[in-house]
Amino acid sequence: MTAPILRLGIVGLGGAARQMLPSLTSHPCVRLTAAADPRPEARARFESEFGGTVFEDVEALCASDTVDAVYIASPHQWHRRHVLAAAAGGKHAIVEKPMALTLEDCDAMIAAVEAAGVHLVVGHTHSFDAPVRKMADIIRSGSLGPLAMVHSFNYTPFLYRPRRPEELDTAQGGGIIFNQVPHQVDSVRLLGGGLVRSVRASAWVLDPARPTEGCYSAFLEFENGAVATLVYSGYDGFDSDEFHGWVGELGDDKPRDRHGRTRAALATIGGPDAEAAMKFAAGYGAGPSGARAADRPASHHPHFGVTLATLAGGDLRAEPDGVGIYDRNGRRFVDVPRGRAFPDKDGVIDELYDAVTAGRPPLHDGRWGRATMEVCLAVLASGRERREITLTRQVAAATRGVATAP
């Protein structure tokens, strides 16, 4: 029996789409049939490479009979509008993180896809990373006893990579709260069972020239008694890949001792206009390399800093090629095979494909995505108000029954 084909359209041919393309093109049953982008050079590149239909208008793409589903990689502030357009056209959708900028927007998106009877997957986040998923499987198995705590920390040069002006404005979805924190929150929610009871956090703006949150620290308590500590800094000082075998976020080996170089390079660009131009130049269709620059397998699994879990019977750590288990018998290693292209992004399209063709409900659906955004927004509110925030919109992981320490 021939497997069904999923015809996919892309909304927004920027940097996120460029990174996602290898996972989309390597899926044996996904065909790229359309794209929408305001830039004529990006549309021309897509039409030349994939022979699909191109649109300047997103609503026109979502109404087209050439697509069954859309991958939405537009700027954050457009996510609500574009998911609603997909639902109105009867199209399934993947929406990049963050799901939206407010819980009200998330509510509208959930209502739209449920009324239309289509699937929504919120991704990608690093909770799709195979070692994190393997850690979740081990926790759920109960082989190491109940879960007590999860620790996640990451130090990167995020804030000094080229940005558009809105990417440095928290109100428009800029800074780490909407761009980086969802990765950590989604991962620890998966490991902890999903139901975060409360958040106490602080976030800081340490560089007036980049006036948005660039680092934070948070303490999450789960309904089941487990806790998580999360730390992130994007200020290009310490590089936590030093603790991950000098493997970069996308799974490639990286040079050592590059501390501060991203910040130094930014200072030579020549101002906000030049910086925005460089950001656009990294998108699909802007240069001669097109979609194929990232079209090669990673050497290791992608990751988002250091992730550790402590259970009654031992500790787990996500490693470049699998999961380390540290228990009373010492250390052992569980190898986790890599996927087709970039394993974290492969999982995103696999989850949507399985939902559409096999009726398997996605874990990272709209309600799950909204719960992750509730935690991220609580990080921001807790830091500003200097108090613990109790949550009300959480949902359990699809695979329930995670044991926790008393």
Buried (B, 14 or more C-beta within 10 A) or exposed (E): EEEEBBBBBBBBBBBBBBBBBBBBBBBEEBBBBBBBBEBEBBBEBBBEBBEBBBBEEBBBBBBBEEBBBBBBBBBBBBBBBBBBBBBBBEBBBBBBBBBBBEBEBBBBBBEBBBEBEBBBBBBBBBBBBBBBBBBBBBBBEBEBBBBBBBBBBBBBBBBBBBBBEBBBBBEBBBBBBBBBBBBBBBBBBBBBBBBBBBBBBBBBBEBEEBEBBBBBBBBBBBBBBBBBBBBBBBBBEEBBBEBBEBBBBBBBBBEEEBBBEBBEBBEEBEEEEEBBBBBBEBBBBBEEEBBEBBBEBBBBBBBBBBBBBBBBEBBBBBBBBBBBBBBEEEEEEBEBEBBBBBBBBBBBBBBBBBBBBEEEEBBBBBBBBBBBBBBBBBBBBBBEEEEBBEBEBBBBBBBEEBBBBE
